[in-house]
Amino acid sequence: MRSSTRLNALLWTLQVLLGLFFGLASGAPKLILSIEQLSLPLPLPHAFVVAIGVAEVLGALGLILPGLTRLQPWLTPLAAACLVLLTICASVYQVLGQQPGNAVFALVIGALAGVVAYARWRVAPLGDQRLAAAAAAA
């Protein structure tokens, strides 16, 4: 039981850190700053950049809110999986913009989101009653 509590704590930590990254560091600037203020290696239409920002902020909320509210917990692995797809697209964009370091960073962030997606889907789902019982016992 102790290992499932540790796993749950680790996943929550990862979810919060990814949520902060996607919500504040990556998504919010795309929504707040003008297209000229963003450092884009290749030009993109403003509406597309805003759509990416909205997707990142919604993904960040999806990583955290379903678990906190205990409403629709299946949204967390879905949000994480969608963020994996978004980071794959971001890494391709960075490679095309000749920024391989940023592409690797995007892939690492995507891999972490993939860990959350898999773990919250198969290993330690948020709606799992065993985890709730283990947390209550600890």
Residue pairs with C-beta under 8 A, 6 or more apart in sequence:
1 133
1 134
1 137
1 138
2 134
2 138
4 124
4 130
4 131
4 134
5 131
5 134
5 135
5 138
7 119
7 123
7 124
8 124
8 131
8 134
8 135
11 116
11 119
11 120
11 124
12 67
14 112
14 115
14 116
15 63
15 64
15 67
15 76
15 80
15 116
16 63
16 64
18 60
18 63
18 80
18 83
18 109
18 112
18 113
18 116
19 60
19 61
19 63
19 64
20 60
21 60
21 109
22 56
22 57
22 59
22 60
22 63
22 83
23 56
23 57
23 60
23 61
24 60
26 53
26 56
27 52
27 53
27 54
27 55
27 56
27 57
27 59
27 60
28 53
28 57
29 37
29 38
29 53
30 38
30 49
30 50
30 52
30 53
30 56
31 50
31 53
31 54
31 57
35 44
35 46
35 49
38 49
40 49
40 97
41 93
41 94
41 96
41 97
41 98
41 99
41 102
42 93
42 96
42 97
52 86
55 82
55 86
56 83
56 86
58 79
59 79
59 80
59 82
59 83
59 86
61 79
62 75
62 76
62 78
62 79
62 80
62 82
63 76
63 79
63 80
63 83
63 116
65 71
65 75
66 72
66 73
66 74
66 75
66 76
66 79
66 126
67 73
67 76
67 126
70 126
70 127
73 120
73 125
73 126
73 127
74 127
76 116
76 120
76 126
77 116
77 117
77 118
77 120
77 121
77 125
78 117
80 113
80 114
80 116
80 117
80 120
81 113
81 114
81 117
83 110
83 113
84 110
84 111
84 113
84 114
84 117
86 110
87 106
87 107
87 109
87 110
87 113
88 106
88 107
88 110
90 103
90 106
90 110
91 102
91 103
91 104
91 106
91 107
91 110
92 103
94 100
94 102
94 103
94 106
95 103
120 126
124 131
125 131
